[in-house]
Amino acid sequence: MYLGLDIGRQYVKMVSVDKTKEGFKVLDAGARLVTEPNSAFDPEKNERHHRGKAVKELLKKEGFNPKRVKNIVTGINGSSASIKQIT
C-alpha cells in the first residue's frame, strides 16, 4: 500500500492506493481542516502542532493502519519548504 499525504495551509489531505495488475486502485481518501471546524481560518495562527494534530486525527478517522504502508509521498506548501528523500 502507498500513502499520499498533502499538508496544506488550511487542509490536510490523504489518499491510499494499492498496486494491481491493471495499475493502481484507490483504497481510501479523506481531508481534514487544520483549524477547528467552528473557528475562522487564519494562516498566521496555524502552528506546527495544529498540522500534526490534523494529520493524526485524519488517519484515525479513516481507520488507517500505518503498518501496511510501503511508501509515503508527502506534499508541504510554502516557499521555504525543502526536499529531502529519506530511506
N, C-alpha and C positions, 0 to 999 in steps of 0.2 A: 504494500500500500504506500502511496505517496501523499504527502500533505502539502497544500499550498496555503500560505498564511500571509495576508496583506495587512500590515499595521499602519493605518492611516491616521489623519488628524482627528476625524470625527467617528470613524467606524473601524472595527477590526473584522476582517472577513476571512473565511476559511473554506477550502474545498478539499475533499479527499477523493482520490481516484485510484483505481486498480488497473493493472495492465492485463489485457486479454489478447486472444489471438487476432482479433479484428482491430485492436488499437487500445484505447483507454476507456474505462467505464467510470462515470461519476457515481460515487457511493453516497456522498453527503456534502452539503454546502450550508453555510449559515453566516450571519452577520450579527454584530453586537455593537451598540453605541459605546464609545469610550467614556462619555459622561453618563450620569444617571438619566434615565428616560424623562423624568419630570423637570430636569434643570436645563437652562439655556446653554447652547454650545458657545464656549469661549476658549479659543485656541491658546490664549495666554495663561489660562488656569489649568490646562491639561498637563499633568506631570507624568513622569515615568510610571509611578505606581498605579495611576489610572489605567494606562495601557496594559500593564501586566495583569491587573485585576480583570480587565475586559477579556483578555486572551484566555485566562483561566476559566472565567465564567462561560465563555463561548464553547470551549472544549468540553466542559462539564455538561452544559445544556444539550449539546449534540451527542452526548454519550460516547465521546471519542476515546479510544484506547491507544495511548501513545506507544505501547509495546509492539503494536503491529506496523509501525511506520518504518519504511526502508529509507526513504529520502524525504527531506523537507526543503521547500523553496519558500523564501520569505521576501516580502517587499516592505520597505520602510521609506516613508516620504521624507522630504527635507533636502535643502541644498547642502547641508553639512554632513549628509549620510555618506559613509564609506563602504566599500565592498571588501569582503573577506570570505574565502572559502575555508570551511572547517571540515576536516575529515575525521 
